[in-house]
Structure formats: structure tokens, C-alpha cells
Amino acid sequence: MGSLGPTELIIIGLIIILLFGAKKLPDTARALGQSLRLFKKETQKLREEDDDKSTVVQAQAETVTPQAAPVPPAQIPPATPTPSVEDRLRQLEEENAKLRATSQPAAQPSDKQN
């Protein structure tokens, strides 16, 4: 089923001749051959250009001079240790106690005497 036999090829050829005419077939085949040759030349030129570009890039990479002094990596400050939860709670309780002591009004003596 996948291959075409000689009878199928003859039938396909006859249909093509009927569709395009016997006079146009040689011209069409000639134009197809020319376009294939042109396509082949253009792809070959593109391959040569790519090869030329890669050799130019390699030559430029070889001629590049390194920097006089290497750039040092960014200085990262040392990490400060984070206090534990218990230490932080103790600090907050001390700050809270200080705030309460400073925000409470002084005890006023009462004017009423019984």
C-alpha cells in the first residue's frame, strides 16, 4: 500500500499531462531545475558565511586582552546572629516594663480625709 507500482505512476503522469498540457511540461521542469540550483547555491553561500563568521569570532576571542586587574567580588557584610525567641521575648518584656513605669502617673494624695 505504501509503494506505487508502474500502473499508478503512468496514471499520475497522464493526469499531469492532461492538467498542464504537453507544451508546458518541459518549461515547468526547466524552471523547477533552475530554482533548485539557485536554492542550492544560496544555502551553500549561507553555510560559507556562517563558517566565516565563526572563524572571525574565534579570532576576536583569541586577540581580546584580559583586564589589568580582576574585579573583586562584592563585599558581603558578615551576618549578625539572630536572637533566639526566648531572648527576644525577654527583651520585649523589659521594654514593656520600662514603658509602663514611665507612662504611669505619679500617685496623688487624696484630698478627702475622713
C-alpha positions as CSV (number, residue, x, y, z in Angstrom):
1,M,0.0,0.0,0.0
2,G,2.9,2.4,0.6
3,S,4.7,1.9,-2.7
4,L,3.5,3.0,-6.2
5,G,3.5,0.5,-9.0
6,P,4.2,1.2,-12.6
7,T,0.5,1.5,-13.5
8,E,-0.1,4.1,-10.8
9,L,2.8,6.1,-12.0
10,I,1.6,6.0,-15.6
11,I,-1.9,7.2,-14.4
12,I,-0.4,10.0,-12.4
13,G,1.8,11.1,-15.4
14,L,-1.3,11.1,-17.7
15,I,-3.2,13.2,-15.2
16,I,-0.3,15.7,-15.0
17,I,-0.1,15.9,-18.8
18,L,-3.8,16.5,-19.1
19,L,-3.8,19.2,-16.4
20,F,-0.8,21.2,-17.6
21,G,-0.5,20.3,-21.3
22,A,2.4,18.7,-23.1
23,K,3.9,22.0,-24.2
24,K,4.2,23.5,-20.7
25,L,5.7,20.4,-19.0
26,P,9.3,20.9,-20.4
27,D,9.2,24.6,-19.4
28,T,7.9,23.8,-15.9
29,A,10.6,21.1,-15.4
30,R,13.3,23.5,-16.6
31,A,12.1,26.3,-14.2
32,L,11.9,23.8,-11.4
33,G,15.5,22.7,-12.1
34,Q,16.8,26.3,-12.2
35,S,15.0,27.2,-8.9
36,L,16.5,24.1,-7.2
37,R,20.0,25.1,-8.5
38,L,19.5,28.6,-7.2
39,F,18.3,27.3,-3.8
40,K,21.3,25.1,-3.6
41,K,23.7,27.9,-4.3
42,E,22.1,30.2,-1.8
43,T,22.2,27.6,1.0
44,Q,25.8,27.0,0.2
45,K,26.6,30.7,0.5
46,L,24.8,30.9,3.8
47,R,26.9,28.0,5.1
48,E,30.1,29.7,4.0
49,E,29.1,32.9,5.6
50,D,28.3,31.1,8.9
51,D,31.7,29.5,8.7
52,D,33.4,32.8,8.1
53,K,31.6,34.5,11.0
54,S,32.5,31.7,13.4
55,T,36.2,32.0,12.4
56,V,36.1,35.8,12.8
57,V,34.5,35.4,16.3
58,Q,37.1,32.8,17.3
59,A,39.9,35.1,16.1
60,Q,38.5,38.0,18.0
61,A,38.2,35.9,21.1
62,E,41.8,35.0,20.9
63,T,43.0,38.6,20.4
64,V,41.0,40.0,23.3
65,T,43.3,41.2,26.1
66,P,42.3,40.4,29.7
67,Q,41.7,43.3,32.1
68,A,44.6,44.7,34.0
69,A,43.2,43.9,37.5
70,P,40.4,41.5,38.2
71,V,37.3,43.0,39.7
72,P,36.9,41.8,43.3
73,P,33.6,40.2,44.2
74,A,31.1,42.3,46.1
75,Q,31.8,42.6,49.8
76,I,29.1,41.0,51.8
77,P,28.9,42.1,55.4
78,P,29.0,39.2,57.9
79,A,25.7,38.1,59.1
80,T,24.6,39.2,62.5
81,P,23.3,36.3,64.6
82,T,19.6,36.4,65.2
83,P,18.5,36.3,68.8
84,S,16.5,33.3,69.9
85,V,12.8,33.6,70.6
86,E,13.3,33.4,74.3
87,D,15.9,36.2,74.2
88,R,13.7,38.4,72.1
89,L,10.7,37.8,74.4
90,R,12.8,38.8,77.4
91,Q,13.9,42.0,75.6
92,L,10.3,42.9,74.8
93,E,9.2,42.3,78.4
94,E,11.9,44.5,79.7
95,E,11.0,47.3,77.2
96,N,7.3,46.9,78.1
97,A,8.1,47.2,81.8
98,K,10.1,50.4,81.2
99,L,7.3,51.9,79.2
100,R,4.8,51.1,81.9
101,A,7.0,52.6,84.6
102,T,7.4,55.9,82.6
103,S,3.8,56.2,81.4
104,Q,2.1,55.7,84.8
105,P,1.1,58.9,86.5
106,A,2.5,59.5,90.0
107,A,0.2,58.6,92.8
108,Q,-1.6,61.7,94.0
109,P,-2.7,62.0,97.6
110,S,-6.4,62.2,98.0
111,D,-7.9,65.4,99.4
112,K,-10.6,63.7,101.3
113,Q,-9.9,62.9,104.8
114,N,-12.4,61.1,106.9
